[in-house]
Amino acid sequence: MKFILTNHDELTEKQLYNIANIKSQHWVYPIDSQIDWIQNVYKKSDTHIFLMDNDVLIGYVAIAEISIVADEKNLNVFGISCLCVDKRYLNNGYGSLIMERALRFAKDNEKSICLLCKEKLVRFYERCGYVAINPKNIFVEQSNYNYKLMIYDGIKNNEIETLIRAQNISIDRNF
Ligand SMILES: CC(C)(COP(=O)(O)OP(=O)(O)OC[C@H]1O[C@@H](n2cnc3c(N)ncnc32)[C@H](O)[C@@H]1OP(=O)(O)O)[C@@H](O)C(=O)NCCC(=O)NCCS
């Protein structure tokens, strides 16, 4: 098995189709609408991480470059996006392995990392080293966000401290 990392602007047709396909196993929309979503949401310099077993896509995550205003402080961090594992391979540790690769990518780029998720996934991400933070308000693209914001706090830095203390967090884009 191996990881392949691809910049969004270098994604091949096949990779795009593979992402749409694996996403549609978990987020039930037609392939065409998945492809539109991927093309609209990601920016050129976002990164797609594929866990491959030869030609078979086992799991996937994207890393989006996001801007956050946390109590008037501007932060540029990575956002974990659309982590998913092919249904045939769930519960074999691949999801955690992909998260480890994503964390290494963030460390290599000296970026802090965060993610948005539903309550039921908090435990999974805690085991990957994330903590949920509880600001009064979270906005994503100026709309109220009512689920969980989690950050990786394995490496403490000013950005992480700012996010932990912030009462109002505004994220510039969906991811
Ligand atoms: C979340 C996901 C990537 C985990 O992948 P995985 O390869 O099965 O993960 P691992 O084998 O490393 O870890 C499995 C653990 O995560 C837990 N878990 C997996 N999916 C979960 C879910 N939807 N809700 C709650 N817990 C979940 C499992 O119960 C298991 O816990 P256990 O070890 O205590 O039994 C995978 O379940 C998936 O693709 N889910 C659908 C897409 C999704 O919701 N992604 C998250 C977007 S924020």
The ligand as an ORCA input file, in Angstrom:
! r2SCAN-3c Opt
* xyz 0 1
  C     -14.446      7.624      9.854
  C     -13.741      6.601      8.960
  C     -12.849      7.302      7.980
  C     -12.903      5.693      9.859
  O     -12.188      4.810      9.015
  P     -11.750      3.354      9.528
  O     -10.696      2.872      8.588
  O     -12.926      2.499      9.724
  O     -11.115      3.785     10.925
  P     -10.176      2.950     11.886
  O     -10.231      1.503     11.532
  O      -8.856      3.621     11.936
  O     -10.911      3.230     13.277
  C     -12.167      2.679     13.469
  C     -12.797      3.256     14.700
  O     -13.530      4.427     14.353
  C     -14.888      4.287     14.762
  N     -15.770      4.867     13.740
  C     -15.662      4.697     12.423
  N     -16.675      5.330     11.793
  C     -17.421      5.899     12.734
  C     -18.606      6.666     12.706
  N     -19.224      6.977     11.562
  N     -19.108      7.079     13.872
  C     -18.478      6.764     15.023
  N     -17.369      6.036     15.107
  C     -16.839      5.609     13.973
  C     -15.134      2.801     14.782
  O     -16.169      2.478     15.648
  C     -13.796      2.266     15.287
  O     -13.743      2.372     16.699
  P     -13.293      1.116     17.608
  O     -11.855      0.874     17.225
  O     -13.476      1.619     18.988
  O     -14.199      0.041     17.201
  C     -14.757      5.694      8.210
  O     -15.635      5.136      9.133
  C     -15.567      6.386      7.146
  O     -15.190      6.408      5.979
  N     -16.720      6.933      7.557
  C     -17.661      7.583      6.639
  C     -17.206      8.940      6.208
  C     -17.123      9.914      7.368
  O     -18.064     10.080      8.134
  N     -15.961     10.591      7.469
  C     -15.716     11.579      8.490
  C     -15.995     12.948      7.974
  S     -15.797     14.143      9.284
*
